[in-house]
């Protein structure tokens, strides 16, 4: 791996703010981002990335690569939770295995946004349709996770209304906003879109830095309770995402030759949801332990991806 690339990534200001948040939490500082401000920033990031993706998509021709990319994303969202479930089931039980599998089959919008920022730093282009790929990968994993819990659960008492679950997954705020912003960006007149470009582009990295500071504080606070669950969950949260991302970094070459798209596929395969999936699992699998699957995704997999993962996936892509 190019050591310079790793150093450049770790010294990215946005990432350094994440580490500052971790440090603040470990030092038990009273530093915090007000909840309403944090929610607004997360909504802004989803809006900006969706709108910019829609604008890019409006200039694209819907060819085999775009349709193939959408299908490939859905296939990943179906396959990853299945094998993850069987790795996890024996050690952590059916409920926790299903919830964790759904989280790791789904995606992290924040990791995706950070990856986009990384690509811009490397001056690498990517297709606007990759935003649609990300949005489409949310729901399938949730459905698969709940199906696996239902099939392997020995307590056959509660049945999940899959129609209601699917509706909940598709109307989840983060999914709806990014898909809606994508469609609006696609339909918007290019000249009119220029009017909000300062809002969607110029201030994006500043908001990302503040949001990662908040993510660092949240991760630091959840770390202690998570570590009490033992080594197995820690190893899974580090190793499996890195393997997923590395494999997809290679096989995505059969879908697209654009390195930026391949990089985003790797990030999508490696990331884990800590927003949409916990919201769905609270409804569908209340017996699953949120103090296990949320810190796995947020306090371990997220920082591993944005520090070691991104340079690793890009190295693999450039090598193959």
Steps between C-alpha positions, in 0.01 A plus 500: 500500500615854424599635845461857376136430414438366850666804661306740276176333604576498873599869489176597325347777720158333506653175624710681760178650638366144537806414712448819701146383577632158610756668724238730651278204586786300653605802709135540608498858372169688486560571128188409303305592189139588589266221380294733279816635335634149447175393336499806275859434388424135420195608298711759319768243406240259362329782310826631350635163389161397359450824309853498355456135403173582323669780307775261390242236410307748284808527278544122478370261238314202648719227360592146601749627760240702690238224501771244582621715789150526648455122475846432643424718802176313571677163467764612752227609741348150476816288518695675779232460771448131418856382556550749785200350680647148496838626624332682790214267594691243706681756717241776536161332456233531230364845590836673528634319193202616293530862612877514449472325163242756387727785615801365309300421189356851504708815456617806693408825328759685714778262390387550140509880541849479655611280208371757251706765680802267478450461124482877457826529693655250259341686204320183386164503323203273569154452351195671648313168480713372791278706733201300372695177555558599862133581559384172342726296731322608821176301488601153363737424789239593760250264340759219478600549865141473620431199278803319644388576856153370416627180337756406767315627805392211727236718662239506225275740688540834328460550129622813331275682255743516210287749309522740791871433542569567132302823519695602810832428329410694186348797683783527753598867516857455372392279209211726404710818515789373295272341239282812486805726467633273226175528303482879551862539391425289194194708405640843590595744226881528488492881507264504797715241680798735476316734737532257794846371407668705779275321750539149357873521421697784656408439866472120471841413648453733796171335594659157449778589749249606767291188439805274535584678826153403621549142375828482691334611824218248453741216414719573802202486736382162364842333500509377861163323496586338169839363612326315784348265238837334433752463220283322240284803416810725484679266258191465282448878489859548378576199281175429313452857365863515384458164322170612343647827378817336365313231307252748351785736409621221269178351361341841438737527202257272316225763549689825437845616396467833684723486807284743698194277452695189598622679813145593600385141442775383735393754764135398466591133543720575802281749686231421755178686576455656844198717415247326273556142624476576876177690435358201310628236744346681794168423331576161346741337749461662844688210664819587312749693714552856361800551730670232291415571136503884514851532654630229264399712203568845643789465747704234315413450132448869421842620625676194351350576159582869495858455626635169366223384269490783248875501419495118489209479255651766275836317503328175398305674224815658356681165525228294328 
